[in-house]
C-alpha cells in the first residue's frame, strides 16, 4: 500500500456492528504497520468513561447516525459493555492518535479552498470540525478514510468535492477476510492529481473515469466500494 495512515470516519463508531467491523478490518494484514488517526472530537469522547461516553456520543455523532441508531441509551447493558470492550481494544492495540497531532492549527486545506470556519458555518460546529479533520488528515497525510456509511462523502459533495468510485479487488478481499457484511468504503482526498493513480493501482480499483486535469478546487475523493461507478457532475461553488 502507498501510505501508512488510516483515518477512522465517525461512522466507525455509530453502532456496535460498525465498531466490530472496524476492529476486524484493522486486524487485516494489509493494514499492518499503519497508524490510526481519529477526528479529535470523536477521539476524546470514545476515551470517556462509559457513562459519559454514552451520554455524549449521540450529540457528537448526531449527523452520522441513522434514525434507528440515534439513541445509544437503547443499547442493552450487555451491548454497552461490548461497545466499551471493543473501543478499549482499538485504543489499546492500535494506539490511535487524535487528528490534532497531524494537522495542528491548520484552518485551510488545498488551494485555501476548504476552510474550517466555512464548514462550521455550513454545518453545525461539531460536524464542521469533524469533517474538516477527516479531509485534512486524508489530504495532508495521504490517509485512507475508513467508513461504513456515505454520510461523510455526502457532506463533501455538498461543498463541491467530486466523488468518483469503482470496484476494488483489494477492498473486496479485505472485507471478506474480516467477515464484514455491511457496506464498507475506503477513500482518499486529493487536491491535485499527485498520487491518484497510486491509490487506484494499489487498491486495484476498476471502472473509475479519470480526467485528472479537471480536479476541482475543493478536491476529488476516490472511493473503493461495490457500487457502480458514479461521477458527481453537480459541483457547485462550495459556499453559495
Rosetta blueprint (number, residue, H / E / L):
1 X L
2 X L
3 X L
4 X L
5 X E
6 X E
7 X E
8 X E
9 X L
10 X H
11 X H
12 X H
13 X H
14 X L
15 X L
16 X H
17 X H
18 X H
19 X H
20 X H
21 X H
22 X H
23 X H
24 X H
25 X H
26 X H
27 X L
28 X L
29 X H
30 X H
31 X H
32 X L
33 X L
34 X L
35 X E
36 X E
37 X E
38 X E
39 X L
40 X H
41 X H
42 X H
43 X H
44 X H
45 X H
46 X H
47 X L
48 X L
49 X L
50 X H
51 X H
52 X H
53 X H
54 X H
55 X H
56 X H
57 X H
58 X H
59 X H
60 X H
61 X L
62 X H
63 X H
64 X H
65 X L
66 X L
67 X H
68 X H
69 X H
70 X L
71 X L
72 X H
73 X H
74 X H
75 X L
76 X L
77 X H
78 X H
79 X H
80 X H
81 X H
82 X H
83 X H
84 X H
85 X H
86 X H
87 X H
88 X H
89 X H
90 X H
91 X H
92 X H
93 X H
94 X H
95 X L
96 X L
97 X E
98 X E
99 X L
100 X H
101 X H
102 X H
103 X H
104 X L
105 X L
106 X L
107 X L
108 X E
109 X E
110 X L
111 X L
112 X L
113 X L
114 X E
115 X E
116 X H
117 X H
118 X H
119 X H
120 X H
121 X H
122 X H
123 X L
124 X L
125 X H
126 X H
127 X H
128 X H
129 X H
130 X H
131 X H
132 X H
133 X H
134 X H
135 X H
136 X H
137 X H
138 X H
139 X H
140 X H
141 X H
142 X L
143 X L
144 X E
145 X E
146 X E
147 X E
148 X L
149 X L
150 X L
151 X H
152 X H
153 X H
154 X H
155 X H
156 X H
157 X H
158 X H
159 X L
160 X L
161 X L
162 X E
163 X E
164 X E
165 X E
166 X E
167 X E
168 X E
169 X H
170 X H
171 X H
172 X H
173 X H
174 X H
175 X H
176 X H
177 X H
178 X L
179 X L
180 X L
181 X L
182 X L
183 X L
184 X L
185 X E
186 X E
187 X E
188 X E
189 X E
190 X E
191 X L
192 X L
193 X L
194 X L
195 X L
196 X H
197 X H
198 X H
199 X H
200 X H
201 X H
202 X H
203 X L
204 X L
205 X E
206 X E
207 X L
208 X L
209 X L
210 X L
211 X L
212 X H
213 X H
214 X H
215 X L
216 X L
217 X L
218 X L
219 X L
220 X E
221 X E
222 X E
223 X E
224 X E
225 X L
226 X L
227 X L
228 X L
229 X L
230 X L
231 X E
232 X L
233 X L
234 X L
235 X L
236 X L
237 X L
238 X L
239 X L
240 X L
